[in-house]
Amino acid sequence: MEKILITGASGQLGVVLTKALQKKYGIENVIASDISKNDSFDGIFETLNVTNYDAVHNCISRHKITQVYHLVAILSAKGEEEPLNTWNVNMNTLFNVFEASRLNGVKKVFYPSSIAVFGEEIEYINTPQSPNLTPLTVYGMSKAAGENWANYYYKKYGLDIRSVRYPGVIGYQSLPGGGTTDYAVSIYHNAVKNKDFDCFLEPSTTLPMIFMDDAIRATLELMDAPEENIKIRTSYNLSGMSFNPKQIYESIKSICPDFEITYTPDFRQEIANSWPKSIDDSQAKQDWGWKPAYDLDAMSKEMIKKLNKHYSLLSI
């Protein structure tokens, strides 16, 4: 019987992943956790400060955890406001989860990385699996370091850590969490609320993105793959689609014809300029059969349909 722990379950990805894991393994076998109490979760929820090693160790031991999905992190844009704190939080929580998992015999750990690991000295089109990693944000630096620690723990201790480099994740299920790609979530909320949108990136800034449904499916498929199929022990490149703010605006406007956009680039523009425009994820396709299901227009239709339903329920 699998027992699953999700850290950072209240975040943008964690909310959706928790429900998917509850559906897969049974609500009684999934423990959601975060630093603050959250009564919106069905099933078991633990208030857990992952910077506290003893708390992490005790939680894993007490629940006899077999898999950990470690989602705690301060993201790129938010992280630049307090660089040293971002590094400390992101790295200390990682070490606590890896060590507690190793010592408690956890079978698998999921560690999310990010396109933020890439820096200026890369091929920006179809960025390969193993380029030079020179990130320009503390978030990216922590993720690049985390990838190497994941590889180290697998090689030295045999801890089965698996990881993907998420592009920008776009979903209707929760609000943005402080990332540079979050404009692509906020823009849909504005469109559905009949509000114009002021974008903090230039109209031609192309970035890799993925629809939440695809991101969750990729995570579950990676974790379900036989161990011998996992050839990359740092983190797999993952791709869904690539587009810029002008293209997402045009996709939305085809459904919401009165929607308008303006552009006021800020400090996040420099971050975005250092990231790839598209990702080569052929290794993930080869090793564990990854294939995205959504393109930009399919995602726009689903986002607007789901958010229309969400806001109509709020007004009742």
Secondary structure, DSSP 8 states (H G I E B T S, - for coil): ---EEEETTTSHHHHHHHHHHHHHH-GGGEEEEESS--TT-SSEEEE--TT-HHHHHHHHHHTT-SEEEE-----HHHHTTSHHHHHHHHHHHHHHHHHHHHHTT-SEEE--EEGGG--SSS-SSSB-SS-----SSHHHHHHHHHHHHHHHHHHHH--EEE-EEE-EEE-SSS---S-GGGHHHHHHHHHHTT--EEESS-TT--EEEEEHHHHHHHHHHHHHS-GGG---SS-EE--SEEE-HHHHHHHHHTTSTT--EEE---THHHHHHTS-SSB--HHHHHHH-------HHHHHHHHHHHHHHHHHHHT-
